[in-house]
Amino acid sequence: MVLFLPDARGLLDQTDQPQYEAEMTTSRWALVSLVTTAVIHGLIHAYSVFLSPLNEEIRLFFGSNAISAVTAFKTSYLMVYAASNLLFGMLTNRISARMTLAAGLLVNGVAVMAFSLVAPTGIRLMHVFWIVAALGGGVYHPVANVLITRLYPHRKGWALGITGIGASIGFAFSPLLTTLLTGVFGLTWQPIASIFGAVGVAASVAAFFTIRDPQRLTAKHSQLNATAARHASSNESFAGWAFVIAIIAISGTRELAMWSTQDISDFFLLRVLGHSGTTGFFLFLLYAPGIFIQPLVGTLSDHISRTALFRAAFVTYGAAIISAPLVPAALIWFSYLVMGISQSAASVTGEAVIAGETTEANRGAVFGVFFTAGIGLGSMGPVLSGGLADLLGGTLSAFRTVFLILGAGVLLAGIAVPAAMRLARKQRRFAAQ
């Protein structure tokens, strides 16, 4: 498939005004598609975190004494979400990005609205609705990442950073909005789910009309795009599956830590602060930095060593996780802020590394495997972390142990980053022989 490359404008004969104007129109639609994709990214991730500030309320609603009974919802969601990534990663070259992204968001939104139908005895039904939501949400990453890296082949990190802004806004502001709806308007978790779900349904309709598939973007400019595509891919080669496995193992520690921290925070803060009414604020700190960090680090990754950025992000993230239950209560916010900065940097840099080490032909499949395996590993985090906290008595000391294990894993993964990049170079040289 041949795609429009905004950076290939220099290949045009600028004296050909009609062709130039047509190219500019295509460029605008590429940007519109990018922005809409970022909005979808935000909503998809908002659905994964917006109820986390109310985990204690949800536990009481279902009458459970176990922390893991609530964190297990996220595990069900993430396991199916990961499988959905793999399926659609394999289909990216055969399906319409516009139709797939719009339909996925629609399914996700309807499933979240259905949370309001669950009775206190319906804890199993709640798992079912989370699974349906995951089927819709899991289409996003492979389809969207292939779409935008094809549209911006010379600016992959920048484009991923723009969609990362959407993810960060969804992650950061949804728990804050939940806290506002609860504290100011007195809404419980089920009406809040109805509101969030309805927003997703409306946005899915908008996405259907604003995203354009690459075929349509390039229908009138095949000669320009063919030249630009050859220029963009002349030096591309695939680093190899062993490298992808290594990056998955590294990124998996981040997924484990991120999803675990997200879901145990309400219980942890209840024990360290004596209340959990500010959980939304702490989750905001976990994700708000990504609004600025994602595009900044994504752009930097196009110009400086991705290895150095990737390693620094992981080492910093691991240290911040370990510090959270050890610092004075008045400084926990700072640990969460540093976690937010570093986990955002690790996310966009990891995706840029994958995009830079793959070819256009296999990028969808690789992204599908990458997100499926990484999120699959991460899916075990909430239930294992909650279960470990239960096993250790659910005390503050128990949460210190959980945070220590999560942080140490991320820290060790950061130390292993240079070895993974050396493996990529070695496999590329071998493939070239």
QUITAQUI-V825649 format. One record per pair of residues at least 4 apart in sequence whose C-alpha atoms are under 7 Angstrom apart, sorted by sequence separation. I is the first residue (numbers start at 1). J is the second residue. D is the distance in whole Angstrom. If there is no record, write none. Layout:
BEGIN
i=I j=J d=D
i=I j=J d=D
END
This chain:
BEGIN
i=16 j=20 d=6
i=17 j=21 d=6
i=18 j=22 d=6
i=19 j=23 d=6
i=20 j=24 d=6
i=21 j=25 d=6
i=22 j=26 d=6
i=23 j=27 d=6
i=24 j=28 d=6
i=25 j=29 d=6
i=26 j=30 d=6
i=27 j=31 d=6
i=28 j=32 d=6
i=29 j=33 d=6
i=30 j=34 d=6
i=31 j=35 d=6
i=32 j=36 d=6
i=33 j=37 d=6
i=34 j=38 d=6
i=35 j=39 d=6
i=36 j=40 d=6
i=37 j=41 d=6
i=38 j=42 d=6
i=39 j=43 d=6
i=40 j=44 d=6
i=41 j=45 d=6
i=42 j=46 d=6
i=43 j=47 d=6
i=45 j=49 d=7
i=46 j=50 d=6
i=51 j=55 d=7
i=54 j=58 d=6
i=55 j=59 d=6
i=56 j=60 d=6
i=57 j=61 d=6
i=58 j=62 d=6
i=59 j=63 d=6
i=60 j=64 d=6
i=67 j=71 d=7
i=68 j=72 d=6
i=71 j=75 d=7
i=72 j=76 d=6
i=73 j=77 d=6
i=74 j=78 d=6
i=75 j=79 d=6
i=76 j=80 d=7
i=77 j=81 d=6
i=78 j=82 d=6
i=79 j=83 d=7
i=80 j=84 d=6
i=81 j=85 d=6
i=82 j=86 d=7
i=83 j=87 d=6
i=84 j=88 d=6
i=85 j=89 d=6
i=86 j=90 d=6
i=87 j=91 d=7
i=88 j=92 d=6
i=91 j=95 d=6
i=96 j=100 d=6
i=97 j=101 d=6
i=98 j=102 d=6
i=99 j=103 d=6
i=100 j=104 d=6
i=101 j=105 d=6
i=102 j=106 d=6
i=103 j=107 d=6
i=104 j=108 d=6
i=105 j=109 d=6
i=106 j=110 d=6
i=107 j=111 d=6
i=108 j=112 d=6
i=109 j=113 d=6
i=110 j=114 d=6
i=111 j=115 d=7
i=118 j=122 d=6
i=122 j=126 d=6
i=123 j=127 d=7
i=124 j=128 d=7
i=125 j=129 d=6
i=126 j=130 d=6
i=127 j=131 d=6
i=128 j=132 d=6
i=129 j=133 d=6
i=130 j=134 d=6
i=131 j=135 d=6
i=132 j=136 d=7
i=133 j=137 d=6
i=134 j=138 d=6
i=139 j=143 d=6
i=140 j=144 d=6
i=141 j=145 d=6
i=142 j=146 d=6
i=143 j=147 d=6
i=144 j=148 d=6
i=145 j=149 d=6
i=146 j=150 d=6
i=147 j=151 d=6
i=148 j=152 d=6
i=149 j=153 d=5
i=152 j=156 d=6
i=155 j=159 d=6
i=156 j=160 d=6
i=157 j=161 d=6
i=158 j=162 d=6
i=159 j=163 d=7
i=160 j=164 d=6
i=161 j=165 d=6
i=163 j=167 d=7
i=164 j=168 d=6
i=165 j=169 d=6
i=166 j=170 d=6
i=167 j=171 d=6
i=168 j=172 d=6
i=169 j=173 d=6
i=170 j=174 d=6
i=172 j=176 d=7
i=173 j=177 d=6
i=174 j=178 d=6
i=175 j=179 d=6
i=176 j=180 d=6
i=177 j=181 d=6
i=178 j=182 d=6
i=179 j=183 d=6
i=180 j=184 d=6
i=181 j=185 d=5
i=182 j=186 d=5
i=187 j=191 d=6
i=188 j=192 d=7
i=189 j=193 d=6
i=190 j=194 d=6
i=191 j=195 d=6
i=192 j=196 d=6
i=193 j=197 d=6
i=194 j=198 d=6
i=195 j=199 d=6
i=196 j=200 d=7
i=197 j=201 d=6
i=198 j=202 d=6
i=199 j=203 d=6
i=200 j=204 d=6
i=201 j=205 d=7
i=202 j=206 d=7
i=203 j=207 d=6
i=204 j=208 d=6
i=205 j=209 d=7
i=206 j=210 d=6
i=207 j=211 d=6
i=212 j=216 d=7
i=213 j=217 d=7
i=214 j=218 d=6
i=215 j=219 d=6
i=218 j=222 d=6
i=221 j=225 d=6
i=222 j=226 d=6
i=223 j=227 d=6
i=224 j=228 d=6
i=225 j=229 d=6
i=226 j=230 d=6
i=227 j=231 d=6
i=228 j=232 d=6
i=229 j=233 d=6
i=230 j=234 d=6
i=239 j=243 d=7
i=240 j=244 d=7
i=241 j=245 d=6
i=242 j=246 d=6
i=243 j=247 d=6
i=244 j=248 d=6
i=245 j=249 d=6
i=246 j=250 d=6
i=247 j=251 d=6
i=248 j=252 d=6
i=249 j=253 d=7
i=251 j=255 d=6
i=252 j=256 d=6
i=253 j=257 d=6
i=254 j=258 d=6
i=255 j=259 d=6
i=256 j=260 d=6
i=257 j=261 d=6
i=258 j=262 d=6
i=259 j=263 d=6
i=260 j=264 d=6
i=261 j=265 d=6
i=264 j=268 d=6
i=265 j=269 d=6
i=266 j=270 d=6
i=267 j=271 d=7
i=268 j=272 d=6
i=269 j=273 d=6
i=270 j=274 d=5
i=278 j=282 d=7
i=279 j=283 d=6
i=280 j=284 d=6
i=281 j=285 d=6
i=282 j=286 d=6
i=283 j=287 d=7
i=284 j=288 d=6
i=285 j=289 d=7
i=289 j=293 d=6
i=290 j=294 d=5
i=292 j=296 d=6
i=293 j=297 d=6
i=294 j=298 d=6
i=295 j=299 d=6
i=296 j=300 d=6
i=297 j=301 d=6
i=298 j=302 d=7
i=300 j=304 d=6
i=301 j=305 d=6
i=305 j=309 d=7
i=306 j=310 d=6
i=307 j=311 d=6
i=308 j=312 d=6
i=309 j=313 d=6
i=310 j=314 d=6
i=311 j=315 d=6
i=312 j=316 d=6
i=313 j=317 d=6
i=314 j=318 d=6
i=315 j=319 d=6
i=316 j=320 d=6
i=317 j=321 d=6
i=318 j=322 d=6
i=319 j=323 d=6
i=320 j=324 d=6
i=323 j=327 d=6
i=327 j=331 d=6
i=328 j=332 d=7
i=332 j=336 d=6
i=333 j=337 d=6
i=334 j=338 d=6
i=335 j=339 d=6
i=336 j=340 d=6
i=337 j=341 d=6
i=338 j=342 d=6
i=339 j=343 d=6
i=340 j=344 d=6
i=341 j=345 d=6
i=342 j=346 d=6
i=343 j=347 d=6
i=344 j=348 d=6
i=345 j=349 d=6
i=346 j=350 d=6
i=347 j=351 d=6
i=348 j=352 d=6
i=349 j=353 d=6
i=350 j=354 d=6
i=351 j=355 d=6
i=352 j=356 d=6
i=353 j=357 d=6
i=354 j=358 d=6
i=358 j=362 d=7
i=359 j=363 d=6
i=362 j=366 d=6
i=363 j=367 d=6
i=364 j=368 d=6
i=365 j=369 d=6
i=366 j=370 d=6
i=367 j=371 d=6
i=368 j=372 d=6
i=369 j=373 d=6
i=370 j=374 d=6
i=371 j=375 d=6
i=372 j=376 d=6
i=373 j=377 d=6
i=374 j=378 d=6
i=375 j=379 d=6
i=380 j=384 d=6
i=381 j=385 d=6
i=382 j=386 d=6
i=383 j=387 d=6
i=384 j=388 d=6
i=385 j=389 d=6
i=386 j=390 d=6
i=387 j=391 d=6
i=388 j=392 d=6
i=389 j=393 d=6
i=390 j=394 d=5
i=394 j=398 d=6
i=395 j=399 d=7
i=396 j=400 d=6
i=397 j=401 d=6
i=398 j=402 d=6
i=399 j=403 d=6
i=400 j=404 d=6
i=401 j=405 d=6
i=402 j=406 d=6
i=403 j=407 d=6
i=404 j=408 d=6
i=405 j=409 d=6
i=406 j=410 d=7
i=407 j=411 d=6
i=408 j=412 d=6
i=409 j=413 d=6
i=410 j=414 d=6
i=411 j=415 d=7
i=412 j=416 d=6
i=413 j=417 d=7
i=416 j=420 d=7
i=417 j=421 d=6
i=418 j=422 d=6
i=419 j=423 d=6
i=420 j=424 d=6
i=421 j=425 d=6
i=422 j=426 d=6
i=423 j=427 d=6
i=424 j=428 d=6
i=425 j=429 d=6
i=426 j=430 d=6
i=427 j=431 d=6
i=428 j=432 d=6
i=429 j=433 d=7
i=59 j=64 d=6
i=64 j=69 d=7
i=181 j=186 d=6
i=182 j=187 d=5
i=187 j=192 d=7
i=212 j=217 d=7
i=270 j=275 d=4
i=301 j=306 d=5
i=327 j=332 d=6
i=358 j=363 d=6
i=389 j=394 d=5
i=393 j=398 d=7
i=14 j=20 d=7
i=181 j=187 d=6
i=182 j=188 d=6
i=269 j=275 d=7
i=270 j=276 d=5
i=392 j=398 d=5
i=118 j=125 d=7
i=149 j=156 d=5
i=152 j=159 d=7
i=269 j=276 d=6
i=118 j=126 d=6
i=324 j=332 d=6
i=355 j=363 d=7
i=389 j=398 d=5
i=149 j=159 d=7
i=266 j=276 d=6
i=269 j=279 d=7
i=389 j=399 d=6
i=59 j=70 d=6
i=115 j=126 d=7
i=148 j=159 d=6
i=324 j=335 d=5
i=323 j=335 d=6
i=324 j=336 d=7
i=266 j=279 d=6
i=389 j=402 d=7
i=115 j=129 d=7
i=178 j=192 d=7
i=265 j=279 d=7
i=55 j=70 d=7
i=114 j=129 d=7
i=320 j=335 d=5
i=385 j=402 d=6
i=111 j=129 d=6
i=320 j=338 d=6
i=321 j=339 d=7
i=320 j=339 d=6
i=6 j=27 d=6
i=111 j=132 d=6
i=112 j=133 d=7
i=262 j=283 d=7
i=111 j=133 d=5
i=317 j=339 d=5
i=108 j=133 d=4
i=317 j=342 d=5
i=107 j=133 d=6
i=108 j=134 d=7
i=316 j=342 d=6
i=317 j=343 d=6
i=108 j=136 d=5
i=314 j=342 d=7
i=107 j=136 d=5
i=108 j=137 d=6
i=313 j=342 d=5
i=313 j=343 d=7
i=105 j=136 d=6
i=104 j=136 d=4
i=105 j=137 d=6
i=313 j=345 d=6
i=314 j=346 d=6
i=104 j=137 d=6
i=313 j=346 d=5
i=104 j=139 d=6
i=310 j=346 d=6
i=101 j=139 d=7
i=101 j=140 d=6
i=310 j=349 d=6
i=309 j=349 d=7
i=310 j=350 d=7
i=306 j=349 d=7
i=97 j=143 d=6
i=306 j=353 d=7
i=293 j=341 d=7
i=297 j=345 d=6
i=301 j=349 d=7
i=286 j=336 d=6
i=290 j=340 d=7
i=294 j=344 d=6
i=298 j=348 d=6
i=76 j=127 d=7
i=80 j=131 d=6
i=84 j=135 d=6
i=88 j=139 d=6
i=92 j=143 d=6
i=282 j=333 d=7
i=285 j=336 d=6
i=286 j=337 d=6
i=289 j=340 d=6
i=290 j=341 d=6
i=293 j=344 d=6
i=294 j=345 d=6
i=298 j=349 d=6
i=285 j=337 d=5
i=289 j=341 d=5
i=293 j=345 d=6
i=77 j=130 d=5
i=81 j=134 d=4
i=85 j=138 d=5
i=89 j=142 d=5
i=286 j=339 d=6
i=287 j=340 d=5
i=73 j=127 d=6
i=76 j=130 d=7
i=77 j=131 d=5
i=80 j=134 d=6
i=81 j=135 d=6
i=84 j=138 d=5
i=85 j=139 d=6
i=88 j=142 d=7
i=89 j=143 d=7
i=282 j=336 d=7
i=286 j=340 d=4
i=290 j=344 d=5
i=294 j=348 d=6
i=76 j=131 d=6
i=80 j=135 d=6
i=84 j=139 d=6
i=88 j=143 d=7
i=285 j=340 d=6
i=78 j=134 d=7
i=81 j=137 d=6
i=82 j=138 d=6
i=85 j=141 d=7
i=273 j=329 d=7
i=73 j=130 d=7
i=77 j=134 d=5
i=81 j=138 d=4
i=85 j=142 d=6
i=272 j=329 d=7
i=62 j=120 d=5
i=61 j=120 d=6
i=62 j=121 d=7
i=62 j=123 d=7
i=116 j=190 d=5
i=115 j=190 d=6
i=116 j=191 d=6
i=325 j=400 d=5
i=116 j=193 d=7
i=115 j=193 d=6
i=116 j=194 d=6
i=154 j=232 d=7
i=153 j=232 d=7
i=113 j=193 d=6
i=112 j=193 d=6
i=113 j=194 d=4
i=322 j=403 d=6
i=112 j=194 d=7
i=321 j=403 d=6
i=322 j=404 d=5
i=113 j=197 d=5
i=112 j=197 d=5
i=113 j=198 d=7
i=322 j=407 d=5
i=321 j=407 d=5
i=110 j=197 d=6
i=109 j=197 d=4
i=319 j=407 d=6
i=109 j=198 d=6
i=318 j=407 d=4
i=318 j=408 d=6
i=109 j=200 d=5
i=110 j=201 d=7
i=109 j=201 d=5
i=318 j=410 d=5
i=319 j=411 d=7
i=44 j=137 d=6
i=317 j=410 d=7
i=318 j=411 d=5
i=106 j=200 d=6
i=105 j=200 d=6
i=106 j=201 d=5
i=315 j=410 d=7
i=105 j=201 d=7
i=314 j=410 d=6
i=315 j=411 d=5
i=314 j=411 d=6
i=106 j=204 d=5
i=105 j=204 d=5
i=314 j=413 d=7
i=315 j=414 d=5
i=314 j=414 d=5
i=103 j=204 d=7
i=179 j=280 d=6
i=102 j=204 d=5
i=102 j=205 d=7
i=311 j=414 d=5
i=176 j=280 d=5
i=311 j=415 d=7
i=102 j=207 d=6
i=175 j=280 d=5
i=176 j=281 d=6
i=102 j=208 d=5
i=311 j=417 d=6
i=37 j=144 d=7
i=175 j=283 d=7
i=176 j=284 d=6
i=99 j=208 d=6
i=175 j=284 d=7
i=98 j=208 d=6
i=307 j=417 d=7
i=172 j=283 d=6
i=173 j=284 d=6
i=307 j=418 d=6
i=172 j=284 d=4
i=98 j=211 d=5
i=172 j=285 d=7
i=34 j=148 d=6
i=98 j=212 d=6
i=172 j=286 d=7
i=307 j=421 d=7
i=98 j=213 d=6
i=172 j=287 d=5
i=97 j=213 d=6
i=171 j=287 d=6
i=172 j=288 d=5
i=96 j=213 d=6
i=239 j=357 d=5
i=168 j=287 d=5
i=169 j=288 d=6
i=238 j=357 d=6
i=239 j=358 d=7
i=255 j=374 d=6
i=259 j=378 d=6
i=263 j=382 d=6
i=168 j=288 d=6
i=237 j=357 d=7
i=238 j=358 d=5
i=255 j=375 d=6
i=30 j=151 d=7
i=237 j=358 d=6
i=238 j=359 d=6
i=256 j=377 d=6
i=260 j=381 d=5
i=41 j=163 d=7
i=45 j=167 d=6
i=49 j=171 d=6
i=53 j=175 d=6
i=168 j=290 d=5
i=169 j=291 d=6
i=237 j=359 d=6
i=248 j=370 d=6
i=252 j=374 d=5
i=255 j=377 d=7
i=256 j=378 d=4
i=259 j=381 d=6
i=260 j=382 d=4
i=264 j=386 d=7
i=168 j=291 d=5
i=236 j=359 d=6
i=251 j=374 d=6
i=252 j=375 d=7
i=255 j=378 d=4
i=256 j=379 d=7
i=259 j=382 d=6
i=38 j=162 d=7
i=42 j=166 d=4
i=46 j=170 d=4
i=50 j=174 d=5
i=51 j=175 d=7
i=256 j=380 d=7
i=257 j=381 d=7
i=272 j=396 d=7
i=38 j=163 d=4
i=41 j=166 d=6
i=42 j=167 d=4
i=45 j=170 d=6
i=46 j=171 d=5
i=50 j=175 d=5
i=165 j=290 d=6
i=248 j=373 d=7
i=252 j=377 d=6
i=256 j=381 d=5
i=260 j=385 d=6
i=271 j=396 d=6
i=37 j=163 d=7
i=38 j=164 d=7
i=41 j=167 d=5
i=42 j=168 d=7
i=45 j=171 d=6
i=49 j=175 d=7
i=165 j=291 d=4
i=248 j=374 d=6
i=252 j=378 d=6
i=38 j=165 d=7
i=39 j=166 d=5
i=42 j=169 d=6
i=43 j=170 d=6
i=38 j=166 d=5
i=42 j=170 d=4
i=46 j=174 d=5
i=50 j=178 d=6
i=268 j=396 d=7
i=38 j=167 d=7
i=42 j=171 d=7
i=165 j=294 d=6
i=164 j=294 d=5
i=165 j=295 d=7
i=268 j=399 d=6
i=161 j=294 d=5
i=162 j=295 d=6
i=161 j=295 d=4
i=54 j=189 d=7
i=158 j=295 d=6
i=161 j=298 d=5
i=51 j=189 d=7
i=160 j=298 d=7
i=158 j=298 d=5
i=157 j=298 d=4
i=158 j=299 d=5
i=157 j=299 d=5
i=157 j=301 d=6
i=157 j=302 d=6
i=5 j=151 d=6
i=6 j=152 d=7
i=3 j=150 d=6
i=4 j=151 d=6
i=5 j=152 d=6
i=7 j=154 d=7
i=155 j=302 d=7
i=3 j=151 d=6
i=5 j=153 d=7
i=257 j=406 d=5
i=253 j=409 d=6
i=254 j=410 d=6
i=43 j=200 d=7
i=253 j=410 d=5
i=253 j=413 d=7
i=250 j=413 d=5
i=36 j=207 d=6
i=247 j=420 d=7
i=36 j=210 d=7
i=246 j=420 d=6
i=36 j=211 d=7
i=33 j=210 d=6
i=243 j=420 d=6
i=32 j=210 d=7
i=33 j=211 d=5
i=32 j=211 d=7
i=33 j=212 d=6
i=243 j=423 d=6
i=243 j=424 d=5
i=164 j=348 d=7
i=240 j=424 d=7
i=239 j=424 d=5
i=239 j=425 d=7
i=161 j=348 d=6
i=240 j=427 d=6
i=160 j=348 d=7
i=239 j=427 d=6
i=239 j=428 d=5
i=238 j=428 d=7
i=26 j=217 d=6
i=237 j=428 d=7
i=71 j=263 d=6
i=157 j=352 d=5
i=156 j=352 d=7
i=52 j=262 d=7
i=56 j=266 d=7
i=3 j=214 d=6
i=52 j=263 d=6
i=55 j=266 d=6
i=56 j=267 d=7
i=4 j=217 d=7
i=53 j=266 d=6
i=4 j=218 d=6
i=3 j=218 d=6
i=146 j=363 d=7
i=146 j=364 d=6
i=5 j=225 d=7
i=8 j=228 d=6
i=4 j=225 d=5
i=3 j=225 d=6
i=142 j=364 d=6
i=2 j=225 d=6
i=5 j=228 d=6
i=2 j=226 d=6
i=142 j=367 d=5
i=53 j=279 d=5
i=142 j=368 d=5
i=2 j=229 d=7
i=53 j=280 d=5
i=92 j=364 d=6
i=90 j=364 d=6
i=89 j=364 d=5
i=90 j=365 d=5
i=89 j=365 d=5
i=89 j=367 d=6
i=90 j=368 d=7
i=89 j=368 d=4
i=88 j=368 d=7
i=86 j=368 d=4
i=85 j=368 d=5
i=86 j=369 d=5
i=85 j=371 d=6
i=86 j=372 d=5
i=85 j=372 d=5
i=82 j=371 d=6
i=83 j=372 d=6
i=82 j=372 d=4
i=82 j=373 d=7
i=82 j=375 d=5
i=82 j=376 d=5
i=78 j=375 d=6
i=79 j=376 d=5
i=78 j=376 d=7
i=79 j=379 d=5
i=78 j=379 d=5
i=75 j=379 d=5
i=75 j=380 d=6
i=75 j=382 d=6
i=74 j=382 d=7
i=75 j=383 d=6
i=72 j=382 d=6
i=71 j=382 d=5
i=72 j=383 d=5
i=71 j=383 d=5
i=68 j=383 d=5
i=71 j=386 d=6
i=68 j=386 d=4
i=67 j=386 d=6
i=68 j=387 d=5
i=67 j=390 d=7
i=66 j=390 d=7
END
